[in-house]
């Protein structure tokens, strides 16, 4: 019997374990999975909506419990952290976080799905009570516990990426006065600044104060004299300081972003890319190792538009990686060709979407391009509740190949980016896109869908550029 060891019990790791189990029974393949937290197979993307009250209970974010995995023949060991990978010896050393005991486990096949870790800058006061990250279900519960015990209603979110704007919305829904402190030119660095400005304007309209170009220098603390503090007063967060000023806070949420959690892989000498993620081949095998696979937020993937490796931590990719890995480890074959960088988000009723390259990303890989921006509506203009949206499109100057699309608008805006994602994956030109046979009826779209309006305008811009 062979043994497959999985490090990480969330999307990529348990998808890989489950797929391998479908292909090979317990009499052929033993599967041992290690997870250091209290939960497995959960949606981290849903944490802001749980904090905001859209999701009623943490259990609703769990796709499959540890007990369910075990009933399917997977030896899932919770609260157990792998602390060393011995590649030549084909074994891992794991520590039981409850008892502190350690033991070695041999493997024939190894899956690394260690995910990503939140960026947590080394600032004075960053570890003070009241400062929270939101990477795991335990993090979400800790934040909710803090919110429930607060008398003050001032929240500061540090960072204005996906997690930052989603947490700003969640805190706003809980009745907090929210300030977002952002080091960038505009919120959402995953958009070009002109599109990010639309997000900024919408956030201001919702009552969220957004401070751009502000670098946090320290977290200010003060005495916590609340009755529930054991042992008397202690220091807790009171404000966030930047070079421009201070922003009072009863709670601080860090939404600065994440980076690949590859500490174990680096120590084991496995190959890492420029962004710190593991490098794999098309079958998600770690390059140079036919018995080790890696997937999820700890890997870098091929960008099909730029041809470069990128780190794009999304649950959609992680689940696909797990399916590919499980097929390979289970004796089958499958490949993951790459991504085009599609992502959607929202802040209250404002929908935000992007796919492909931003202007700065296209410039970084030496592409010459044209850009167009169009204003349209989600439905026929005369149909009730038609909502405005802005579509920006990038096309390669010489060939007209679609390079990227960004959309900001109200209801019905974000998922239109999927049309562009398909076009990017197929390598379509903007001229060819104008002939796409998309669905039309007044309740769903204008006669010319906003994405196709942008494609028409981009086609003209390419022709004008020669």
C-alpha positions in Angstrom: 0.0 0.0 0.0 1.2 3.5 -0.9 0.8 6.5 1.5 -0.1 10.0 0.4 0.6 12.8 2.9 -1.2 16.1 2.5 0.0 19.2 4.3 -3.0 21.6 4.6 -6.6 20.7 5.1 -8.5 23.4 3.2 -9.5 23.8 -0.5 -6.5 22.5 -2.4 -5.4 19.9 0.1 -8.7 18.2 0.8 -9.8 18.4 -2.9 -6.7 16.5 -3.7 -7.3 14.0 -1.0 -10.9 13.5 -2.0 -10.1 13.1 -5.7 -7.3 10.6 -5.0 -9.7 8.6 -2.8 -12.3 8.5 -5.6 -9.7 7.0 -7.9 -8.0 4.6 -5.4 -9.6 2.8 -2.5 -8.2 2.6 1.0 -6.8 -0.8 0.3 -4.5 0.7 -2.3 -3.7 4.2 -1.1 -3.5 5.4 2.5 -4.2 9.2 2.8 -3.0 11.2 5.8 -3.8 14.9 6.0 -2.5 17.4 8.5 -4.3 20.6 9.4 -3.1 23.0 12.1 -6.3 24.9 12.7 -9.7 23.9 14.1 -11.5 23.8 10.7 -11.0 22.1 7.4 -12.6 22.5 3.9 -14.1 26.0 4.6 -14.6 29.1 2.6 -12.2 31.8 3.7 -13.7 34.1 1.0 -17.0 34.0 3.0 -15.5 35.3 6.3 -16.3 39.0 5.5 -19.9 38.1 4.8 -20.1 36.1 8.1 -18.7 39.1 10.0 -21.1 41.4 8.2 -24.1 39.2 9.1 -25.0 38.0 5.6 -24.0 34.5 6.7 -25.5 33.5 10.1 -23.1 31.0 11.4 -19.5 29.9 10.8 -20.7 26.3 10.1 -22.4 27.5 7.0 -18.9 28.2 5.5 -17.7 24.7 6.1 -18.1 22.5 3.0 -17.1 19.2 4.6 -16.3 18.5 8.3 -13.3 16.5 9.5 -15.7 13.7 10.4 -17.1 13.5 6.9 -13.5 13.3 5.4 -12.7 10.5 7.9 -15.8 8.6 6.9 -14.5 8.7 3.3 -11.3 7.0 4.3 -9.0 10.1 4.8 -7.0 10.2 8.0 -7.4 13.9 8.7 -5.5 15.0 11.8 -6.6 18.4 13.1 -4.6 20.8 15.2 -1.5 19.1 13.9 1.2 21.2 12.2 3.9 19.9 9.9 7.1 21.5 11.0 9.6 19.8 8.7 9.8 18.1 5.3 12.6 15.6 4.8 12.6 15.3 1.0 15.5 12.7 0.7 13.9 10.6 3.5 10.4 11.0 2.1 8.9 11.8 5.5 7.4 14.8 7.4 7.7 15.8 11.0 4.4 16.9 12.6 3.6 18.5 16.0 0.3 18.0 17.9 -0.5 21.5 18.9 -2.6 20.4 21.9 0.0 18.0 23.5 3.2 19.3 21.9 4.3 15.8 20.9 6.1 15.3 17.6 6.3 12.3 15.3 7.6 11.4 11.8 5.3 10.1 9.0 6.7 8.5 5.9 5.1 9.2 2.5 5.3 7.9 -1.1 3.4 10.9 -2.4 3.4 14.3 -0.9 0.9 17.2 -1.4 1.9 20.7 -0.2 -1.2 22.9 0.3 0.0 25.3 3.0 -2.0 28.3 1.6 -1.0 31.9 2.2 -0.3 34.0 5.2 -1.6 37.5 5.8 0.9 40.3 5.3 1.4 41.7 8.9 4.0 44.5 8.9 6.4 44.8 11.8 4.9 48.0 13.3 4.8 49.1 16.9 1.5 48.0 18.4 0.6 45.6 15.6 0.0 42.7 18.1 -2.1 44.8 20.5 -5.6 43.5 21.5 -8.1 44.8 19.0 -5.9 44.4 15.9 -7.2 41.5 13.7 -6.4 39.7 10.6 -9.1 37.7 8.8 -7.5 34.7 7.2 -9.1 31.7 9.0 -12.4 30.9 10.7 -10.7 31.3 14.0 -9.7 34.8 13.0 -13.3 35.6 12.0 -14.5 34.3 15.4 -11.9 36.3 17.3 -13.0 39.5 15.4 -16.7 38.9 16.1 -15.9 38.3 19.8 -14.0 41.7 19.9 -16.8 43.5 18.1 -19.4 42.1 20.6 -17.5 43.5 23.6 -16.8 47.0 22.3 -18.4 50.1 23.6 -16.8 52.3 20.9 -18.0 52.2 17.3 -14.9 53.4 15.4 -13.2 50.9 13.0 -10.1 51.3 10.9 -9.3 49.0 8.0 -5.7 49.0 6.9 -5.5 48.2 3.2 -8.0 48.7 0.4 -7.8 45.5 -1.6 -10.4 42.8 -1.9 -10.4 41.9 1.8 -10.1 45.6 2.9 -13.2 46.8 1.0 -15.2 43.7 1.9 -14.3 44.1 5.6 -15.2 47.8 5.4 -18.6 46.8 4.2 -19.0 44.2 6.9 -18.1 46.7 9.7 -20.4 49.3 8.1 -23.3 46.8 8.3 -22.5 46.3 12.0 -23.0 50.0 12.7 -19.4 51.1 12.8 -17.9 54.3 11.7 -15.4 53.0 9.1 -12.1 54.5 7.9 -10.0 52.7 5.3 -6.3 53.7 5.3 -4.7 52.8 2.0 -1.1 53.3 0.9 -2.1 53.3 -2.8 -3.3 56.0 -5.1 -6.8 54.7 -5.1 -8.7 51.7 -3.5 -8.4 48.4 -5.3 -4.8 48.2 -6.6 -6.2 45.3 -8.7 -7.8 48.0 -10.9 -6.2 50.9 -12.8 -6.3 54.1 -10.8 -9.0 55.7 -13.0 -11.3 52.7 -12.2 -10.2 52.6 -8.6 -11.4 56.2 -8.4 -14.9 55.1 -9.1 -14.7 52.7 -6.2 -13.4 55.5 -4.0 -16.3 57.8 -4.9 -18.8 55.0 -4.2 -17.3 54.2 -0.8 -17.5 57.9 0.1 -21.1 57.9 -0.9 -21.7 54.9 1.4 -20.2 56.8 4.4 -16.9 55.0 4.3 -13.9 57.4 4.8 -11.1 56.4 2.5 -7.6 57.9 3.0 -5.3 57.2 0.1 -1.5 57.6 -0.1 -1.3 57.0 3.6 1.5 54.7 5.0 0.7 53.3 8.5 3.7 54.0 10.8 2.4 52.4 14.1 -0.7 51.3 16.0 -1.3 53.5 19.0 -2.5 51.9 22.2 -4.0 52.9 25.5 -5.1 51.4 28.8 -8.0 48.9 28.6 -10.0 49.3 31.8 -12.9 47.2 30.8 -14.5 44.9 33.5 -13.7 41.7 31.6 -9.9 42.3 31.5 -8.3 39.7 33.8 -5.5 41.1 36.0 -6.5 44.8 35.6 -5.7 47.3 32.9 -3.7 46.4 29.8 -2.9 48.1 26.5 -5.3 47.9 23.6 -5.6 49.6 20.2 -6.7 53.2 20.3 -5.7 54.7 16.9 -3.8 54.1 13.7 -1.0 56.5 13.0 0.3 57.6 9.6 2.8 60.4 8.7 -0.2 62.6 7.8 -2.2 62.1 11.0 -3.9 59.7 13.4 -7.2 57.9 13.0 -9.0 56.9 16.2 -10.0 53.2 16.4 -11.7 50.8 18.8 -10.9 48.0 16.4 -8.4 47.6 13.5 -8.7 45.0 10.7 -5.7 44.3 8.5 -6.6 43.8 4.9 -3.1 44.4 3.4 -3.0 41.2 1.4 -1.4 37.8 1.6 1.8 36.1 0.5 2.6 32.4 -0.2 3.1 30.3 3.0 6.2 28.4 1.7 8.4 28.4 4.9 8.5 24.6 4.9 9.1 24.3 1.2 11.9 26.9 1.3 13.6 25.0 4.2 13.3 21.8 2.3 15.0 23.3 -0.8 12.0 23.1 -3.1 11.9 25.6 -6.1 10.3 28.9 -5.5 9.4 31.7 -8.0 9.9 35.4 -7.9 6.8 35.9 -5.8 7.8 33.3 -3.2 5.4 30.6 -4.4 6.2 27.0 -5.3 6.8 26.3 -9.0 5.0 23.4 -10.5 4.5 21.9 -14.0 1.2 21.6 -15.8 0.2 18.6 -13.7 0.9 20.6 -10.5 4.0 18.5 -9.7 6.7 20.5 -8.0 9.3 21.1 -10.6 12.1 18.5 -10.4 10.2 16.1 -8.1 7.9 13.5 -9.5 6.4 12.5 -6.1 5.6 15.9 -4.8 2.7 18.1 -5.8 1.6 21.6 -4.7 -1.5 23.7 -5.1 -3.6 26.5 -3.8 -2.4 29.8 -2.5 1.2 28.5 -1.9 2.0 28.2 -5.6 2.6 30.5 -8.6 0.6 29.9 -11.8 1.1 30.8 -15.4 -0.7 33.9 -16.6 -2.0 33.0 -20.1 -2.1 36.7 -21.1 1.4 37.8 -20.1 3.2 34.5 -20.2 4.7 35.1 -16.8 4.3 33.4 -13.5 2.0 35.1 -11.0 0.7 34.6 -7.4 -3.1 34.8 -7.5 -4.6 33.4 -4.3 -8.2 32.4 -5.0 -10.4 29.6 -3.9 -11.5 28.8 -7.4 -7.9 28.1 -8.4 -7.2 26.1 -5.2 -10.1 23.7 -5.8 -9.1 23.2 -9.4 -5.5 22.5 -8.3 -6.7 19.9 -5.9 -8.6 18.1 -8.6 -5.6 18.0 -10.8 -3.3 16.9 -8.0 -5.7 14.2 -6.9 -6.0 12.8 -10.4 -2.2 12.6 -10.7 -1.6 11.1 -7.2 -4.5 8.7 -7.8 -2.9 7.3 -10.9 -4.7 9.4 -13.5 -3.7 12.4 -15.5 -4.9 16.0 -15.7 -3.4 19.4 -16.3 -3.9 23.0 -15.1 -3.0 25.3 -18.1 -3.0 28.6 -16.3 -5.2 31.6 -15.5 -6.2 35.0 -16.9 -6.5 36.7 -13.5 -10.3 37.0 -13.1 -11.7 38.3 -9.8 -14.9 39.9 -8.6 -15.8 41.7 -5.4 -18.3 44.2 -4.0 -18.7 46.9 -1.5 -22.4 47.2 -0.6 -24.2 47.5 -3.9 -21.1 48.4 -5.9 -19.8 45.5 -8.0 -16.1 45.3 -9.0 -14.5 43.0 -11.5 -11.3 42.5 -13.5 -9.7 40.0 -15.8 -6.5 40.0 -17.7 -3.8 42.7 -17.4 -3.9 46.2 -15.9 -2.0 49.0 -17.7 1.0 48.7 -15.4 1.1 44.9 -15.9 1.0 45.2 -19.7 3.8 47.7 -19.6 5.8 45.5 -17.3 5.9 42.7 -19.9 6.6 45.0 -22.8 3.2 45.1 -24.5 2.0 48.0 -26.5 -1.7 48.6 -26.2 -4.7 50.9 -26.5 -7.3 51.5 -23.9 -11.0 52.5 -24.1 -13.6 53.2 -21.5 -17.4 53.1 -22.0 -20.4 54.0 -19.9 -23.4 51.8 -20.2 -26.2 50.2 -18.3 -27.0 46.7 -16.9 -30.4 46.5 -18.7 -32.0 48.3 -21.6 -32.1 52.0 -20.7 -35.9 52.2 -20.6 -36.3 49.1 -18.5 -36.9 49.7 -14.7 -33.9 49.6 -12.4 -31.3 49.8 -15.2 -28.0 50.5 -13.4 -25.0 52.3 -14.7 -21.6 50.6 -15.2 -18.2 51.5 -16.5 -16.2 49.1 -18.7 -12.5 49.6 -19.4 -10.8 47.4 -22.0 -7.1 47.0 -23.1 -6.2 45.6 -26.5 -2.8 44.9 -28.0 -1.9 47.7 -30.4 -0.7 45.7 -33.3 -2.8 42.6 -33.3 -6.0 43.7 -31.5 -5.7 40.8 -29.1 -7.8 41.4 -25.9 -5.5 42.0 -22.9 -7.8 42.9 -20.1 -11.1 44.2 -18.9 -12.2 46.0 -15.8 -15.8 46.7 -14.8 -17.3 48.8 -12.0 -21.0 49.2 -11.6 -24.2 48.3 -9.8 -26.3 45.1 -10.0 -25.5 42.9 -13.0 -22.1 44.4 -13.6 -19.5 42.1 -12.1 -20.3 38.7 -13.7 -20.1 40.3 -17.2 -16.4 39.9 -16.8 -16.8 36.2 -17.4 -17.4 36.9 -21.1 -14.0 38.7 -21.3 -12.4 35.9 -19.3 -13.5 33.3 -21.9 -12.3 35.6 -24.7 -8.9 36.0 -23.0 -8.5 32.3 -22.6 -9.4 31.7 -26.2 -6.9 34.4 -27.3 -9.6 36.4 -29.1 -9.2 39.8 -30.7 -11.5 42.6 -29.8 -12.8 42.6 -33.4 -13.8 39.0 -33.1 -15.4 39.7 -29.8 -17.9 42.1 -31.4 -19.5 39.1 -33.2 -20.1 37.1 -30.0 -23.7 35.9 -29.9 -24.6 36.9 -26.4 -28.1 36.6 -24.9 -30.3 39.7 -25.1 -33.6 40.8 -23.6 -34.4 44.2 -22.1 -34.4 42.9 -18.4 -30.9 41.6 -18.8 -28.9 43.7 -21.2 -29.0 46.6 -23.7 -29.1 45.5 -27.4 -25.4 45.9 -27.4 -24.0 44.4 -24.2 -21.6 46.8 -22.4 -18.6 44.4 -22.9 -19.3 44.3 -26.7 -19.7 48.1 -26.8 -16.2 48.3 -25.3 -14.9 45.8 -27.8 -16.3 47.8 -30.7 -14.7 51.0 -29.4 -11.4 49.1 -28.8 -11.5 47.7 -32.4 -11.8 51.3 -33.7 -8.9 52.4 -31.4 -6.7 49.5 -32.7 -7.4 50.5 -36.3 -6.7 54.2 -35.6 -3.4 53.2 -34.0 -2.4 51.4 -37.2 
